[in-house]
């Protein structure tokens, strides 16, 4: 059995929660708690009735006698008075605190020894790996394990026996305290021994020629791996840079193409008379809605605008403006005349809004080509 398994077994035996359900460690709290405290202070605290006799009665008297017998047994004293009885609770709490502190220290060294024993096992294997033979220190420690385990077992058993004794006095608590210190001190010395063994083995290992060569090899592998990692990161970064550069170039090319296509469309619309036809249609809508929603002044302005727009486009289109006018009439009749006649037949907010929108559209078409009916002649 390894040291750790021994310590774990002892930990369970001494301090496991199962002891609460089925206690093996002597418990003295019942001696100073109710109802025993009532028996003592009723029958044994010097209280007398008016006739000079005891006021506790036969049943309480029997319980009192039983309590006194147990108190004498647990304290080892021949006479129990109030001061001794009150001190029982103090002694029991001191005993409980001592057990609790021992448990905390035991648990702490349990973790430390486990950690250092695992490290020792690893160092012993490392020593064998690099030196090709078992470490003398590892062999000595392994050979001493049985005696160490026996020592731990004896100390633990002594501590356990003291806890199970039906005694509660200063002398017995001192024995428990001494046993606890011996147990914890042994764990402390064992932990220190493991720490020192690990330091010694580690020093020998790191100064071994084979270890140094392997560490250099590992360091070189790490260096090469790091160089590869950096080179790979640079490669990926360069690929991303080129991809981004290509993306920007492609985006620029796409935008130039779109711009060219847009400009070609605009020019094509101008050449084919699309813009002029739309202007003609707008004028026809204004003309046919004017009687209901506009007036002579609106129509006059629209006539001036359409004339300016026509003059602008007439030398740019690939056909005569008269033919374009005829196309505009056809488009108006096919797509707008029916709705315009309805809107013109009676006044409505919908018709008014449509009329205003069409006038704005005609004005916007004029603005786009830079023509205006504004009077800018100097007349002063």
N, C-alpha and C positions, 0 to 999 in steps of 0.2 A: 504493500500500500504506500502511495506517495505521501509526502508531507501534507499537501493540500487536502487530500482525501481524509487524512487523519484529523486535520483541523476542522474540516466541514462536519465530520461525524461528531466530534466533541462539541462543536457549536450547537448542533441539533440536540444533543443530549443535555447540555447545560442550559441553553437559553431559548429553545424553540417554543413557539406559541402553543404547541400541544401541551406543554406543562401547565398552561392556564386551565385547560379543560380537565386535566388529570394531574394535579400538582404532586410533585415529588419533593420539592423544596419546602421545608417546614414553614408554615404560615402562623404568625403569632398575633395577628390583628384581632382575632376573636376574643383574646384575653382582655383587651382594654376597650372593646366595643360593646354595645348593647347586645344581649342582656347582662353580660358578665359585669360591666361597669355598674349597672344598677344593683346587682347582688353585692358587690364589694362596698359601695358607698352606703347601701342600706344596712348591711349587717356588720361590716368590718371597719367602718370609719369612726368608731367611738360614739355612735349615736345611740342614745338610750331613751326609753319611754319615761313617762312621769313616775313610774314605779321603780325606775332604776334597772329595768331589764331591756333585753334586745327587742327592737320593733320590727324585726324582719320576718318572723313567723317560721313555722317548721319547714315549709317547702323552700323558702328563700334561704333558710339556714343550711339546708342540705346542699343547695347549689353553691352557696358561699364556701362551705367546707371543701367541696369538689374543686372550686376555683383556687382556693388557697393551696391545696395539694399540688395542683398543676403549676402554680406560680413558684412554689418551693422547688419543684422538680426542674423547671426551666431556668431559674436563677441560681440554683444551688445554695440558696440561703435557707436558714432554719426559721427565720421570722420575717413576715411581710407586713410592712406598715404603709401608710398613705404615700409617703415620699418614694418608697421603692416601687409601689404600684404605678404612680404617675410616670416614673422613669422608664417603665416597660415600653410605653409608646415611643419615647425618644430613642431608646435602644433599637426598637424594631425599624423605625424610619432610617436611622443611621445604617443599619444592616441592609435595608432595601436600596439606599443610595449607593452603598459599596458594591452591591451586586449589579446595579445598573451601570455604574462607571466601569466595572470589570467587563460587562457585556459590550459596552461601547468600544473600549480598548481592544477587546478580543476581535470584534468585527473589523476594526480599523487595520489591525495587523494581519487579519485574514486576507484582506485585499492586497496589502503591501507584499506579503509573502507569496501570494499567488502570482503577482506581477513579476517579482524578482526570480521566482522559481521557473516561470515560463522563459524568462530572459536567459537564465542559466542553462536551461535545456537547449535553447537555440545556440548559445555561445559554445557549449560543449560539442554540438554538431559542427559548428563552424570551425572549431579548433581541429577536429578530426579531418575535416575537409581540406584544410590548408597545410596541416602538419603530417597528415597521413597516419596518425596514431591518436589514441585517447589521451586526454589531458590527465596528468597525475592528480591535479586538484579536483577534477570532475570525478575521478575514480574514488578519491578519498571521501568526497562529500557523499557519493552514492553509497559507499561502504558504511558510512556513519549514519545513514538514514534510519536504520532499525533502532540504534541506540537513541537517536534524537526522538523518534516516534515513541519509544518507551518512556523517555524522560517527560515528554509532553503528556503522555497518558497518565503517568504517575502523578504529575503536578495537577492535572485536571481532576483526576480521581480524588486526590486529597482535598481539593477545593470543593468538589461535589459532596464529599462525605461531610465536610464541615457545614455545608449549607443544609444538609439533611438531618443534622443532629438537632435534637429537641433541647436546645440551649439558647439562652438569651441573656448574656451578661457582658460586661466590659472585657473580661478576659477572652471570652469566646469570639467576640467581634474583632479583637486584636489578632486572634489566630486566623480569622477569615481574611482580614486585611493583609496579613503577612503572606498567606497562601496566594492571594490575588496578586500581590507584588511579585512573588517568585514566578508565578505563571506568566504574567505580562512581561517581566524582565527577560524571561527566557525567550519569549517571542521576539522581543526587541533585539536581543543578542543574535537570534537566528536570522532576523531580517538584516542586521548589520553584516553578518557573515556572508549572506547571499549578495549583498551590495558589493562588498570587498572582493568576493570571488569573481563577480561579473566585471569589475574594474580591471582585475588582474588578467583575466582571460581576454578581455577586449584589447588591453594594451599589447598582449602577446600576439594576438591575431592581426592587429593593424600594422605591426612591425614585421610580420612575416613576409618574406620575399614573394611568395606565391600570391598572397593577398594584395601586395602592392602592385604586382603585375596585372592582376585581375581588375583592380581599381582603375589602373591606367587604361586597360582595355575598355572597361565600362565607360570611363570618361571620354575616351576617343570615340566610342560608339555614340555617346550622347552628343559629342561635338559634331560628328558627321550627320547625325539625325537632325541636329539644330540647323546646320548649314543647309541640309535638304529642305527643312521646313521653311527657312528664310527664302531659299531659292524658289520654292513652290509658291510662297506668298507673293514674291516679286513677279513670278510668271502669271499668277492669277490676276495680280494688280495690273500688269501690262496688258493682259487679255481684256480686262475690264476697260482700261484706258482706250485701247484700240476700238473695242466695241462701242464705247461712248462716242469716240471720234467719228466712227462710221455712222452711228445713229444720228449725230448732229449734221453730218454731211448729207445723209439721206433725207433728213427732215428739211434741210435747207433746199436740197434739190426738189423735194416734193412741193415746198412752198413756192419756189420759182416756177415750177410747172403749173401749179394752181393759179399763180398770178398771170402767167402767160395765157392760160386757157381763159381766165376771166377777162383779160384785156382783149383777147381774140373774140370772145363772145360779145363784149361791148361794141367792138368795132363791127362785128358781123350784124349785131342788132341795128347799128347805125346804118350800115350799108343796105341792109334788107328793108330798112324803114320801119322796124319794129317800134322804136321809140316814137317816131312821128305818128304812126297809126294809133298808139296808145294816147298820145296827146289829142289827136282828132276825136277819138272816142270820148275822152273826158270833156272836150268842148261840146260834143253832141248831147251828152247827158246834162251839162249845165244849160244848154240852149233849151232843151225840152222840159226841164224842171224850173226854169227861170220865171215863167209866168205865175207859178204858184208860190215859189220860195225866194225869188230874187227880184230883179227889176232891171230897168234899162241900163243903169250904171254898171251893175254886175256883168251883164251881157257884153257891154261895150269894152270893159276891161278884159274879159275873156277873149273877145275877138282880137284885141291888140296883142294879147299874149300868144294866141295860136298862130297869128300872122308872123310874129317874131320867131316862134319856134319853127314854123314852116320855112321861113327865109334861111334859118340857120342850117336846116337839114337838106334843103333842095339840091345843093351842090355836092352833098355827101352820099346821097342814096344812089342806087344803081338803076333806078327807074323814075318815071315822072311822078311828081307830087299828086297829079290828078288820079293816077292809077292807085296810089296809096290812099287817097281820099275815098275812092270807090271801095277799097278793101276795108277801110274803117267803117263805112256805112254798112257793109255786109256783116261785119263783126258786131256792130251795134244792134242791127236788126235781129241777128241770131241769138245774141247773148243778153241784151239789155232792154230792148224796146218794150217788151211786155211788162217788165217790172217798173220801168220808168213811167209808162202810161198809167199804171195803177197808182204810183206815188204822186203823179201830177194831177190825178182826178179829184183829189181832196187833200186838204192840208193835214199833215201829221208831223209829230216830232221826229219820227223815224225818217220821213222824207226830207225834213229840214237838215237833220244830221248827215244824211247821205249827200245832200246838195253841198253842204259846207265841206265835207270830206273830199268831194270831187274837185271843188274849187281849189282846195289846198293842194291836191294832187297835181293839178295843172300848173299851179304856181311853183311847186317843187320841181316839176319837169323843166320849167323855164330857168329856175335857179341853177339846176345842174349843168346847164349849158351856158350859163352866164348872161342871159338876156333878161331885160327888165323894162317895164312900162313907166318906171319912175321918171319924173321930169327933173332932169339934172342940168338944164340950160341956165346960163347965167342971165338973169333978167333984172338985174339992178345996176 
